């Protein structure tokens, strides 16, 4: 990875929708050369994907919950089995293996408390979870654009 790749990554981190022609203009490359570099960065695993960050007014989040669930696994449940079991659960946004009294910290986005109840029941019934502790996010500051 060279200086031009780093510049391209910086532009894409600020605006992943920036066109190849605009990126090329900003770094001094042709549109085709820029596209080839971005594809190489994707193929090399430097760029893993593109995402959309939604605000609190996004339709799927209006009236919804963001929760943090501390999870303790059953002694007979190994970590790979747990991770495989939660992978298809769309409401789970992140799963972080932790130190301390709990094994994982899950972050989930849910419609309402009924959906939370269903998720907790599912975790305990079919994912090897024996104990949970749930915290509900009340407010989150709006993301600020990164300046370079």
N, C-alpha and C positions, 0 to 999 in steps of 0.2 A: 504494500500500500504506500503510495507516495503522497506528496503535498496536494496534488490535484484531487486524488481520491478523498483526502481529508476535507478539502473545500466542498466537494460534492456532498459528502455526508453531512457537513454542517448545514448546507442549504436544505437538504431533505429533512433534517431534524427540525428545522424551523418551519418548513412547509413541504410535507410529503407529496402534495399535489402539484408542486412546481414542475413545469414542462421541461423536457429535455432541451428544447431550444433556449428557454430562459436560463437554465443551469449552465448550458454551454456558453451563452453570452457572458454570464457572470464570471466564469472561470477561464474563458478564452479558448474554448473547444467548439468544434462543429457539433450539430445536433446528433449526427450518427456516432461520432466519437464519444460523446457524452452518454448516449444510450448504451453503447458497448461497455463502457466503464461501469455503469449502474448494473447492467446484467451480470458482469463479472463479479461485482461486489455481492450480488444476490447469490450467484452460483458458488462463491467462496464462503458463504455463510456469514459475511460481514453484515449484510442487510438481511434480517430474518423475516421482515414483513412490514406492512404499513397498517396504521390503525387510525381510528377516529376517536377522539375524546369528546364525549357529549357533556353538555351542561345539565343542570338540574331540570331544565325545561324539556329535555328529550322525552318523547312520548312514552317510552318504556320505563322511564324513571319517575314520571309524575305520580306522586302519591305512593311511591315504592319505598322500600327499605334498603339501606346498605348496612350489613351486619358483619361483625367479626366474631368468629366462632373458634374458641380454644377447644381442641380435640385431644382426648386421651384414648389411645388404641388399646384394645384387648391384648393381653400378653401373647396370645397365639396369632395375632395379626402382624405380618411383616409389612414393612413400609411400601414395598413394591406392589403388594396386593392392594393396600389402601389407595395408593395413587392410581392404580388401574381402575379401582372401583368408583372413584370420584370423577375420573376423566370425562365420562359422558354427561355429568350433571352440569347443564348449561348455566345455572344460577351461580355456580362457584367461579369466581373471577381469579383468585389466587389461592395457592396452597403452599405455605412456607413451613419447612421442617424446623422445629424450634428446640432450644434447650429449656430446662425447667420442668415444672410439674406436668405440662401438656406436651404432646408430641408434635402437633401441627396447629398453625393458625390459619384459618380459612377466612377469606373475604368473599362475601356473596351479595348479590343484588336480587331482591325478591319483590314481588308484587305487594304482599301484605303479610300480616302475622299468620294467616292460615297457610301461606306458602312456606313461611319460616318453620312452622310446626311440622309440615309435611317433610321438609328437608331434614330437620333434626331426627324425625322418626326413620327416615330412609338411611341416614348415616348410621344410626344405632342398629337398624334391622339388617342391613345388607353390606355395610362397609367396614365392619369390625371395630366400631366405636363403642366405648363403654361409658364415657363421660364427656359432657360438653359444658362450656360456659359461654354464653352469648352476650355480646354488647352491641347495641344499636347506635349507629352514627346519627347524631341529631342535626349536624350542620357541617358542611365542608366548604372552605374558601374556594372561590372560583379560580381555575388554573390561570396563571399569568403567562403571557407569551415570553419565550426566551429571547433575549437580545444577544446578538453576537457582535 
